Amino acid sequence: MGSNSTILIDDIVLPEKVGEGGSSEEFATILDIATMATLAAKERTRNEWDTLLDAVGMYVQEVRKYDNVGNSILIVKKK
């Protein structure tokens, strides 16, 4: 990966608090619980994305939300 490379991640970015973004984002939180129960996986908040990517030397340059559930494109760059 070059220093000018960009990674695009299409995923849900959960609100920091349940209900913070309205009923559609509450749906995303319910989806997160279902994902944990069925797949042993999880959706992440912006802070969790920042922490995860920081651990591998990257950062979120921008988040572009494209619906009311929290589906977003994370624009990620190398530090």
C-alpha positions as a Markdown table, in Angstrom:
| # | Residue | x | y | z |
|---|---|---|---|---|
| 1 | Met | 0.0 | 0.0 | 0.0 |
| 2 | Gly | 1.5 | 3.3 | -1.1 |
| 3 | Ser | 1.5 | 6.5 | 1.0 |
| 4 | Asn | -1.2 | 8.0 | -1.3 |
| 5 | Ser | -3.4 | 4.9 | -1.3 |
| 6 | Thr | -7.0 | 5.1 | -0.1 |
| 7 | Ile | -9.2 | 2.2 | 1.2 |
| 8 | Leu | -12.9 | 2.4 | 1.0 |
| 9 | Ile | -14.9 | 0.4 | 3.6 |
| 10 | Asp | -18.6 | 0.0 | 3.2 |
| 11 | Asp | -20.1 | -0.8 | 6.6 |
| 12 | Ile | -22.4 | 0.4 | 9.3 |
| 13 | Val | -21.1 | 3.1 | 11.6 |
| 14 | Leu | -23.2 | 2.9 | 14.8 |
| 15 | Pro | -24.1 | 5.9 | 16.9 |
| 16 | Glu | -22.2 | 6.2 | 20.2 |
| 17 | Lys | -25.4 | 5.9 | 22.2 |
| 18 | Val | -28.5 | 3.9 | 21.5 |
| 19 | Gly | -31.2 | 6.2 | 20.1 |
| 20 | Glu | -28.8 | 9.1 | 19.5 |
| 21 | Gly | -29.7 | 9.2 | 15.8 |
| 22 | Gly | -33.4 | 8.3 | 15.9 |
| 23 | Ser | -35.3 | 5.1 | 15.3 |
| 24 | Ser | -33.5 | 4.0 | 12.1 |
| 25 | Glu | -30.1 | 4.0 | 14.0 |
| 26 | Glu | -31.8 | 2.1 | 16.8 |
| 27 | Phe | -32.5 | -0.5 | 14.1 |
| 28 | Ala | -28.7 | -0.6 | 13.4 |
| 29 | Thr | -28.0 | -1.3 | 17.1 |
| 30 | Ile | -30.5 | -4.1 | 17.0 |
| 31 | Leu | -28.8 | -5.5 | 13.9 |
| 32 | Asp | -25.5 | -5.3 | 15.8 |
| 33 | Ile | -26.9 | -7.5 | 18.6 |
| 34 | Ala | -28.3 | -10.0 | 16.1 |
| 35 | Thr | -24.9 | -10.0 | 14.4 |
| 36 | Met | -23.1 | -10.7 | 17.7 |
| 37 | Ala | -25.6 | -13.5 | 18.5 |
| 38 | Thr | -25.5 | -15.3 | 15.2 |
| 39 | Leu | -22.1 | -14.6 | 13.8 |
| 40 | Ala | -19.9 | -13.7 | 16.8 |
| 41 | Ala | -19.2 | -10.4 | 15.0 |
| 42 | Lys | -20.1 | -6.8 | 15.6 |
| 43 | Glu | -20.8 | -3.5 | 14.1 |
| 44 | Arg | -18.6 | -0.6 | 15.2 |
| 45 | Thr | -19.0 | 3.1 | 16.3 |
| 46 | Arg | -16.8 | 5.8 | 14.8 |
| 47 | Asn | -14.6 | 5.6 | 17.9 |
| 48 | Glu | -14.2 | 1.8 | 17.6 |
| 49 | Trp | -13.3 | 2.3 | 13.9 |
| 50 | Asp | -10.7 | 4.9 | 14.9 |
| 51 | Thr | -9.2 | 2.6 | 17.5 |
| 52 | Leu | -9.0 | -0.4 | 15.2 |
| 53 | Leu | -7.5 | 1.5 | 12.3 |
| 54 | Asp | -5.0 | 3.4 | 14.5 |
| 55 | Ala | -3.7 | 0.0 | 15.7 |
| 56 | Val | -2.6 | -0.8 | 12.1 |
| 57 | Gly | -1.2 | 2.6 | 11.3 |
| 58 | Met | -4.3 | 4.0 | 9.5 |
| 59 | Tyr | -6.9 | 6.7 | 10.1 |
| 60 | Val | -10.5 | 7.5 | 8.9 |
| 61 | Gln | -10.2 | 10.6 | 6.8 |
| 62 | Glu | -14.0 | 10.9 | 6.2 |
| 63 | Val | -17.2 | 9.0 | 6.8 |
| 64 | Arg | -19.9 | 9.4 | 4.2 |
| 65 | Lys | -23.3 | 8.1 | 5.4 |
| 66 | Tyr | -25.6 | 7.1 | 2.7 |
| 67 | Asp | -28.8 | 6.0 | 4.4 |
| 68 | Asn | -30.7 | 6.4 | 7.7 |
| 69 | Val | -29.6 | 3.1 | 9.2 |
| 70 | Gly | -25.9 | 4.1 | 9.5 |
| 71 | Asn | -24.6 | 2.4 | 6.3 |
| 72 | Ser | -21.5 | 4.4 | 5.4 |
| 73 | Ile | -18.4 | 4.6 | 3.3 |
| 74 | Leu | -15.3 | 5.1 | 5.5 |
| 75 | Ile | -12.4 | 6.7 | 3.6 |
| 76 | Val | -9.3 | 5.4 | 5.1 |
| 77 | Lys | -5.7 | 6.5 | 4.7 |
| 78 | Lys | -2.3 | 5.4 | 5.9 |
| 79 | Lys | -0.7 | 7.6 | 8.6 |
